């Protein structure tokens, strides 16, 4: 349940950018999910925040 919530939030952040960027995000997220299975939940929120900052800078 936790991952589904996070995933929705993740998609919301990127959906307004462009299809290409959106697809890239999906791929990055899948990679992160595979890598991050052993990591604690809080780790994701910091990754999330960094990505948001990068998006804000590019717009």
ABEGO torsion letter per residue (X at the ends): XAAAAAAAAAAAAAAABBAAAAAAAAAAAAAAAAAAAABBAAAAAAAAAAAAAAAAAAX
